[in-house]
Amino acid sequence: MSGRKRVGVLISGRGSNLVSLIEAAGQPDFPAEIALVISNKADALGLVRAAEAGIATAVIDHKAYKGREAFDTALTAAFKEAGVDIVCNAGFMRLHSAVFVREWHGRQLNIHPSLLPAFRGLHPHAQALEAGVRVAGATVHFVSEDMDAGPIIAQGAVPVLPSDDEDTLSARILAMEHRLFPLALRLVATGAAQLEGGHVVYGADAAPPFLASFPAP
């Protein structure tokens, strides 16, 4: 497929969401290709997974830079050199500077394992269990200067079972993440979902996406 958007992916760990994006991009009708994967950690398993798929990788260690803005400037330089159009945060455990967020405004996606705006920040699965909610899920949103608070592109819901602990709930939500992130990237890459005036606007043929995975009664 010609004219596909070039995507840069940021990771810090195992890269399971990265793999879901790589698999989606391998489909001939997918409107984006993974051009570069960057990790701030040299031992991130996701780098191996990207290399196995023939995707360019880079390690940019945040510890080598004096401050968040200098680190983010290095990320932007690498992405621009690779001709990246869209940035996806897939388990990237660093907060961005305002400069980076503005540079990629409307072109940077993040996935978070909760139904935002609920349970922002760290340990969302524990937060959900502590709150006693019966439904949890995942959200893909445009990145803003406030953590986990950008305009929502797509959401997916799963049940919270009475027997759940953090591990079982996390696994159920992760399976939903793997469905949701490629869907959201497809919408943004085709222009079917765009950021306008602080809100996500969908094209005439694109309804606001919501996935659900619940057992039959």
C-alpha positions in Angstrom: 0.0 0.0 0.0 1.6 3.3 -1.1 1.4 6.6 0.8 1.3 4.9 4.2 2.1 7.1 7.3 5.4 6.5 8.9 5.1 5.7 12.6 7.7 6.1 15.4 7.1 4.0 18.5 8.4 4.8 22.0 8.9 1.9 24.4 10.5 1.1 27.7 9.9 -2.6 28.2 8.6 -5.8 26.7 6.8 -4.1 23.8 3.6 -6.2 23.7 1.6 -3.3 22.3 4.4 -2.6 19.8 3.9 -6.2 18.6 0.2 -5.6 18.0 1.1 -2.5 15.9 3.8 -4.4 14.0 1.3 -7.2 13.2 -1.4 -4.7 12.1 1.1 -2.8 9.9 1.9 -6.1 8.2 -1.5 -6.2 6.7 -1.6 -4.9 3.1 -4.5 -2.6 3.8 -3.1 -1.0 6.9 -2.5 2.8 6.4 0.7 3.0 8.4 4.1 1.4 8.7 6.5 1.3 11.7 9.6 3.2 10.6 11.5 3.4 13.9 11.3 2.1 17.5 13.1 4.0 20.2 13.6 2.9 23.8 15.2 4.7 26.7 16.4 1.4 28.0 18.9 -0.7 26.1 17.6 -4.0 27.6 14.0 -3.4 26.5 12.7 -6.7 25.0 10.6 -4.7 22.6 13.8 -3.7 20.7 14.5 -7.4 20.0 10.9 -7.8 18.8 11.3 -4.8 16.5 14.6 -6.0 15.1 13.2 -9.5 14.4 10.5 -7.8 12.3 13.2 -5.9 10.3 12.3 -2.5 11.9 15.0 0.1 12.7 15.7 0.6 16.4 17.5 3.1 18.5 18.4 3.4 22.2 18.3 7.0 23.5 19.0 6.9 27.3 17.3 9.7 29.2 20.1 9.5 31.8 22.5 10.9 29.2 20.7 14.2 29.0 20.5 17.1 31.3 16.7 17.5 31.7 13.6 16.3 30.0 13.6 18.9 27.2 17.1 17.9 26.0 16.1 14.2 26.0 12.9 15.0 24.0 14.9 17.1 21.5 17.0 14.0 20.8 13.9 11.9 20.3 12.4 14.4 17.9 15.6 14.6 15.9 15.7 10.8 15.5 12.1 10.6 14.5 12.5 13.4 11.9 15.5 11.8 10.5 13.4 8.7 10.0 10.6 10.7 8.3 8.1 9.9 11.1 4.6 11.3 10.7 3.0 9.9 13.9 4.4 8.9 17.3 2.9 6.1 19.4 3.8 5.7 23.0 3.6 2.0 23.7 4.6 1.4 27.3 7.0 4.4 27.4 7.7 5.2 31.0 8.8 8.8 30.7 6.8 12.0 30.9 7.4 14.4 27.9 8.3 18.1 28.0 5.9 20.7 26.8 8.2 21.3 23.8 7.8 17.6 22.6 4.0 17.6 23.1 3.7 20.8 21.0 6.0 19.4 18.3 3.8 16.3 17.9 0.4 17.9 18.7 -2.3 15.9 17.1 0.2 13.3 15.9 1.1 11.5 19.1 -0.9 8.7 20.6 -0.7 7.0 24.0 -2.4 3.9 25.4 -3.4 3.7 29.0 -4.9 0.7 30.8 -8.0 2.3 32.2 -11.2 3.9 31.0 -9.9 7.5 31.2 -10.5 9.9 32.9 -10.7 7.3 35.6 -7.5 5.9 37.2 -4.8 8.1 35.6 -1.2 7.7 36.4 0.6 4.7 37.9 -1.0 1.4 39.0 -4.4 1.8 37.3 -5.3 -1.9 37.8 -4.8 -1.6 41.5 -6.7 1.7 41.5 -9.6 0.0 39.7 -9.7 -2.9 42.1 -9.5 -0.6 45.1 -12.4 1.4 43.8 -14.5 -1.7 43.3 -15.5 -0.9 39.7 -17.2 -3.7 37.8 -16.0 -2.5 34.4 -12.4 -1.5 33.4 -10.6 -1.2 30.1 -8.1 0.7 28.0 -8.0 4.1 26.3 -6.0 5.5 23.4 -5.7 9.3 23.4 -3.8 12.1 21.9 -0.9 13.2 24.2 -1.3 16.5 26.0 0.8 18.3 28.5 -1.2 16.8 31.4 -0.5 13.1 32.0 -3.2 10.7 30.7 -5.5 13.6 30.1 -5.4 14.2 26.3 -8.4 13.9 24.0 -9.7 10.4 23.7 -9.6 8.6 20.4 -10.8 5.1 21.3 -11.8 3.0 24.3 -12.4 -0.6 25.1 -14.1 -2.2 28.1 -13.7 -5.5 29.9 -15.4 -6.9 33.0 -13.8 -6.8 36.5 -14.5 -10.2 38.1 -14.9 -10.8 41.8 -11.9 -13.2 41.7 -9.6 -10.7 40.0 -6.2 -9.6 41.3 -3.9 -7.1 39.5 -2.4 -9.8 37.4 -5.6 -11.3 36.0 -7.2 -7.9 35.4 -4.0 -6.6 33.8 -4.0 -9.6 31.4 -7.6 -9.1 30.4 -7.1 -5.4 29.8 -3.9 -6.0 27.8 -5.7 -8.3 25.4 -8.1 -5.3 24.8 -5.1 -2.9 24.4 -3.8 -5.2 21.6 -7.1 -4.7 19.7 -7.6 -1.1 20.5 -4.2 0.5 19.6 -4.2 -0.6 16.0 -7.7 0.5 15.6 -6.9 4.0 16.9 -3.8 4.3 14.8 -5.7 3.3 11.7 -8.2 6.1 12.4 -5.5 8.7 12.9 -3.4 7.5 9.9 -6.3 7.8 7.5 -7.5 11.1 8.9 -10.8 9.6 10.1 -10.0 10.8 13.6 -8.4 14.3 13.9 -7.7 16.7 16.8 -9.5 19.9 16.4 -9.9 22.6 19.0 -9.0 20.2 21.9 -11.5 17.5 20.8 -11.3 14.5 18.5 -13.4 14.9 15.4 -14.4 11.8 13.4 -15.0 11.6 9.7 -18.5 10.9 8.3 -17.7 7.2 7.9 -16.0 6.8 11.3 -18.1 6.5 14.5 -16.3 7.1 17.8 -14.8 3.6 18.4 -15.7 1.6 21.5 -14.9 -2.0 21.9 -16.3 -4.4 24.6 -15.4 -7.9 25.6 -17.8 -9.5 28.0 -18.8 -13.1 28.4 -22.3 -14.1 27.3 -24.8 -14.2 30.1 
